[in-house]
Amino acid sequence: MTASLLRLGDEIDDYCPRCKLLLNHAVASMVGSTVVKVVCQTCHTEHPYKNAEVPPKKKSGPRATLMDQVLAKVAPPEPEPAPEESPTEPEEAPEPVRKKSVATPARYITRHATRPPRGKR
């Protein structure tokens, strides 16, 4: 349709910022022969007419580059080559691996007096 043939309530394609898609819209308001506001037929949101243009995708902002800089500083330094040891020095024995101690089972504490079990008296 051309702009001169549009009337209030006519369907027109436009980009919906809420749905983030190019969808059918109804013309909500006009100034002269130009469409000013439209209503999305999917989510019923009223918004300015965007001439059916999809906005460009956002580029990675300064936060992403800042995070890359921080990670570059935090990255571990490259290991230095180990100095060669003389064969006359005795090698140290590795420490034995200790097993974790087994915890005692939990005791249940009650906040009220308990009754003895029912039975013969």
Summary of the structure (lengths in Angstrom):
residues: 121
radius of gyration: 37.1
end to end distance: 97.5
largest distance: 101.5
contacts: 173
relative contact order: 0.12
helix: 13%
strand: 22%
